[in-house]
């Protein structure tokens, strides 16, 4: 999730666990710090754009490492505030603030390596967009009221904010499951089957969902709103380039994105340049991560990967999301 959501979650968890054992501002401050710390790995340059992508949410998001770091952070907080008697409570609060960060990230589609250092598998449920106000606002309001009142009623507001945000995550998973069922019904009605299907929400909401169905030679993309009048999805077909893939598959960046995207990628050529694109984040024709990996010369010559993604017209795209979200049958913004 975005940094604000992670900070808000960490602060809310810190306040909920510490209760009246410490000042609310202290619990919120240290919870917010713990909730933000794992994302500092984004400041590390691993050498190229592809490595920076696949190594984000890696070791700093591993539950093992965060568990080891929690008592150190708890000792620092309890020592600075002269609250050594509450060390164990600080330990619990900051451990929860640390580990809920990668667990929340796992609900998004990006890919979080929870099992580091034992496994580099990127876990991603994909039931919530990386920024969703309906998740974040209850946390912010609950923590703000707790800070303002500093009484039992304020702590109750914080608990309500945590409860609402958690319930929203549960709702997103249920909605995703429903849309997955609609996708399968649509494919069956068309006499098709698919080995890989991705269902993930459109930006900033959980009413409108995007579905990607991989097949030999390319992929289909379709959208479904929970407010649509009919229980079906209209897919548009797009091609990848199997021949180009065979020429590029030996390149490390290509292998990395193919694995990290869990098979949801395309390769294409543009003006003598070869690209591999992660299909999970964005929609046709604009994607957040699209890497130039080679250029034509005497055959394909590898280049240092550069991310050429993120070119979609944001204003136009959000206007389309708003209209389509309410069940209007409007063509995707291309």
Secondary structure, 3 states (H helix, E strand, C coil): CCHHHHHHHHHHHHHHHHCCCCCHHHHHHHHHHHHHHHHHHHHCCCCCHHHHHHCCCCHHHCHHHHHHHHHHHHHHHHHHCCCHHHHHHHHHHHHHHHHHHHHHHHHCCCCECCCCCCCCCCECCCCCCCCCHHHHHHHHHHHHHHHHHCCHHHHHHHHHHHHHHHHHHHHHHHHHHHHHHHHHHHHHHCCCCCCCEEEEECCCCCCEEEEEEEECCEEEEEEEECCCCCCCCCEEEEECCHHHHHHHCCCHHHHHHHHHCCCCEEEEEECCEEEEEECCCEECCEECCEEEEEEECCCEEEEEEEECCCCCCHHHHHHHHHHHHCCCCCCCCC
